[in-house]
Amino acid sequence: MLNIAFVGAGSVEFTRQLLRDIFSYPELGGVRLALHDIDPERLEVAEGLAELTAKEHGAAPVISASLDRRRALDSADVVVNMVAVGGHAATLKDFEVAAEFGVRQTIGDTLGIGGIFRALRTFPLLEGLAADIQVVCPDAWLLNYTNPMAMNLQYLATVAPKVKAAGLCHSVYWTVRDLSELVGVPYEEVDYHSAGVNHQAWVLKWEHQGRDLYPALDAAIEADPELRRRVRVDMYRRFGRYPTETSEHSSEYVPWYLKDEAEIERLRIPVGDYVKISEGNLAEYARVRDCLARGEYPAPREDEDATEYAPQVIHSLATGERRTIQVTTANTGLITNLPMGAGVEVPATLDRMGVHPHHVGALPPQLAALNRSFLNVVELTVAAAVEGDPAHVRHAAMCDPATAAALPVERIAELCDALTAAHGDALPAALRRN
């Protein structure tokens, strides 16, 4: 049976979704599951959650929990990382400091000034995790859920190229599922192809029984004025392919929307949305903790449907079943008009041997141009950490489309200094200098 390690298991919402999907496979009922978190209370909650979830699904895994990361990783076949370094408090700093400078954010976890600083405080965790993997489980697959995905995977490929890492996100799945529902076609009957970068990939092909579904989408948009009040519908109509992440996310990666009050109103952009989401995650943790204290299984919410990729990877590793998912990985010529080594999102085949990314070729030039603007910020943020050069933090922020649209260059530098001071010791030591 496979040995699975959850790093950041105290992120109970992710842990619950992953466990539910893992234990839904009869072949995985007896896995060995090692849980790790640095917070003793959250780790205890995660252990209790794992035990009750296994019981709910009639599974009989071997469950252990440890505050010692290396002990949890020992002999792992799969390592699932879902750590949010700094948690809710760090998220508030990203939003509140940026807001003081007049920079609007919606999610702040992928690009923009929030994505840059989330990456910089996550990189030390990734470096230590990769080092531990190379010592105690060098053949393990590292499945990363932690954002910012492209930055994290590009950083891992740079500092730990021997670690077998894949970034997982369900945005493409949910985008295609929602689009298929919109045009009245069962998702299970749809064929699609997507590529780009995580949170800014593109639905390149989308068909039902050989029929292109984009004309049906055009008709639906034309018939419903409210659909036209979405950022990614606006981007689709201008760029010709549908982006694979929500409008909240998509608004942050380009310079045109968040700087303008009229655009925020026209496209109903929820500024500061992730602060509420993060608060909701804290409330959900408290609910799960209280349920476990009463010995009750915390039933999923009615609106909760995970369909996560990590359990599918684990199932394919265990059984050899072939399936295709989306992954973020270093660009080894997979997308020919994006930079080599960049963190790109492409289809990948799963089987008993692991994760096999597909060659995509060239994206349409207008889509590659947007992705390159995105990846400029990624490259500079990774360079800041790898080279220990705080000037690259400012370079990343100056090249970030939304930040550059909002502020003059000197204020961008001052914003970087303010966030560096706010996050303090959470950042790599070399980057705490001005």
C-alpha positions, -999 to 999 in steps of 0.1 A, spaced: 0 0 0 11 35 -7 25 58 20 9 93 18 21 123 38 0 154 42 21 185 49 0 213 63 -27 188 74 -42 214 97 -58 231 66 -88 210 75 -110 220 45 -84 207 20 -76 177 43 -113 167 45 -118 170 7 -87 150 -1 -95 123 24 -131 120 12 -119 115 -24 -91 91 -14 -113 69 7 -139 68 -20 -116 44 -39 -119 9 -25 -83 2 -36 -70 30 -13 -89 20 19 -57 6 35 -32 34 27 -7 45 53 -14 82 60 10 104 79 -2 139 89 21 168 97 15 204 109 34 228 131 3 237 150 -4 210 177 -42 218 179 -47 218 142 -27 186 139 -49 169 165 -80 180 147 -66 167 114 -59 133 130 -94 131 144 -109 141 111 -89 114 93 -101 87 117 -138 97 114 -136 102 76 -121 67 73 -149 52 95 -175 71 75 -163 55 42 -156 20 57 -119 24 51 -91 10 73 -60 32 68 -30 33 91 -30 69 104 -2 87 122 4 123 131 37 141 139 49 176 145 82 164 131 81 168 93 109 144 85 92 117 106 60 122 87 78 121 54 98 90 61 93 64 33 65 84 17 54 76 -18 33 107 -22 37 141 -3 8 165 -5 17 200 3 -11 225 13 7 248 37 -4 285 38 26 301 54 15 328 79 -22 319 75 -50 344 78 -28 370 96 -3 371 67 -32 374 42 -45 404 61 -11 421 59 -10 416 21 -43 432 17 -42 459 43 -7 473 35 -15 472 -3 -48 490 3 -30 518 22 -11 525 -10 -43 524 -31 -36 490 -46 -68 469 -50 -67 431 -48 -94 405 -50 -76 372 -41 -39 381 -38 -25 346 -39 -12 342 -75 2 374 -90 2 410 -80 18 423 -49 0 397 -27 12 369 -49 48 381 -48 49 383 -10 30 351 -5 56 334 -27 85 349 -8 73 337 25 65 302 10 99 296 -7 118 288 26 91 262 34 95 247 0 133 246 2 132 228 35 105 204 24 124 195 -8 156 190 12 137 166 36 122 147 7 156 142 -9 169 127 23 140 105 36 118 98 5 138 107 -27 114 88 -50 82 104 -37 60 126 -58 54 160 -43 19 172 -52 16 209 -44 -17 227 -38 -1 258 -22 -3 291 -41 12 309 -59 14 278 -81 35 289 -110 60 307 -87 62 277 -63 68 251 -91 93 273 -109 112 278 -76 112 240 -69 124 232 -104 153 257 -98 164 248 -63 155 211 -62 153 198 -98 156 161 -87 123 163 -67 94 150 -87 69 178 -83 36 186 -98 12 215 -91 -25 206 -88 -55 230 -92 -91 222 -102 -97 255 -120 -97 240 -155 -121 212 -145 -146 236 -129 -143 260 -158 -152 234 -184 -179 219 -162 -195 253 -157 -193 262 -194 -208 229 -204 -237 234 -181 -241 269 -195 -246 256 -231 -266 225 -220 -241 198 -227 -232 170 -202 -196 175 -190 -190 138 -193 -196 139 -230 -172 169 -236 -137 168 -250 -114 197 -242 -78 209 -243 -63 236 -221 -29 251 -215 -11 282 -203 -2 291 -168 -21 282 -136 -50 306 -131 -44 321 -165 -47 291 -188 -70 289 -218 -96 265 -231 -80 260 -265 -105 234 -277 -140 225 -264 -161 200 -283 -192 178 -280 -191 148 -304 -168 167 -327 -188 199 -326 -171 231 -315 -190 245 -285 -176 280 -287 -205 292 -310 -230 280 -284 -211 300 -258 -212 331 -280 -250 327 -284 -254 323 -246 -234 354 -240 -253 374 -266 -286 364 -250 -277 373 -214 -263 408 -207 -254 397 -172 -229 372 -186 -211 401 -202 -206 416 -168 -178 391 -160 -141 398 -164 -133 365 -180 -162 368 -204 -149 402 -213 -114 387 -218 -128 359 -239 -146 383 -262 -114 403 -267 -88 374 -269 -108 346 -285 -103 318 -259 -119 314 -225 -96 318 -194 -97 290 -169 -99 309 -136 -127 330 -120 -132 366 -128 -120 376 -93 -86 359 -101 -84 370 -137 -89 407 -129 -56 408 -110 -34 396 -138 -39 423 -163 -37 461 -160 -71 472 -173 -97 464 -146 -89 470 -109 -74 505 -114 -108 518 -127 -139 523 -106 -162 521 -136 -147 488 -147 -151 474 -111 -188 484 -113 -193 472 -149 -178 438 -142 -189 434 -106 -154 428 -93 -154 419 -56 -124 438 -43 -109 422 -11 -128 390 -17 -102 367 -3 -102 383 31 -138 371 35 -129 337 21 -100 334 46 -123 344 75 -147 317 63 -120 292 63 -113 300 100 -150 296 108 -151 263 90 -120 251 109 -138 260 142 -169 241 131 -150 210 122 -130 212 155 -162 215 175 -179 186 157 -149 163 164 -149 174 201 -184 160 202 -174 128 184 -194 138 153 -183 134 117 -184 169 102 -206 164 72 -195 184 41 -215 216 34 -242 213 7 -221 236 -17 -189 216 -12 -177 194 -41 -140 189 -43 -132 165 -72 -95 170 -64 -66 158 -85 -43 145 -58 -65 114 -50 -66 107 -88 -28 107 -89 -26 85 -59 -51 61 -73 -33 59 -106 0 53 -89 -16 24 -69 -36 8 -97 -20 19 -130 -53 34 -142 -46 59 -169 -63 93 -168 -56 128 -179 -55 159 -156 -40 194 -156 -7 200 -139 18 228 -134 54 218 -142 86 234 -155 84 242 -192 107 218 -209 95 228 -244 60 218 -236 47 252 -246 71 264 -273 63 302 -271 66 305 -233 100 307 -216 120 275 -209 119 266 -172 88 286 -165 60 271 -144 34 262 -170 0 244 -168 -5 216 -193 -25 183 -196 -7 153 -182 -13 115 -183 -13 96 -150 -3 59 -146 16 37 -122 48 54 -132 37 88 -123 28 121 -140 36 126 -177 31 162 -190 20 166 -226 37 186 -253 13 214 -263 33 234 -289 26 271 -295 -3 290 -279 -21 315 -300 2 346 -300 -22 369 -281 -26 343 -253 11 337 -251 17 374 -248 -5 376 -217 11 346 -202 46 361 -208 35 392 -188 24 369 -160 56 349 -162 78 379 -161 66 385 -125 71 348 -117 107 348 -130 117 379 -111 101 367 -78 119 334 -81 152 352 -90 148 374 -59 148 344 -36 174 323 -55 199 351 -59 191 367 -25 186 401 -42 159 424 -28 161 446 -59 143 418 -78 114 420 -55 109 456 -67 115 445 -102 88 419 -99 63 445 -86 72 470 -112 66 444 -140 34 432 -124 5 445 -147 -20 455 -120 5 470 -96 22 490 -123 -12 503 -135 -21 515 -100 11 532 -87 40 554 -99 74 536 -97 86 552 -65 54 542 -47 59 506 -59 93 506 -42 78 520 -10 50 494 -10 76 466 -13 95 481 16 63 483 37 54 447 30 89 436 37 87 452 71 52 438 77 62 402 71 96 405 87 111 371 97 87 352 74 108 363 44 142 349 35 169 368 55 186 381 24 154 398 12 149 418 44 175 444 33 164 475 15 
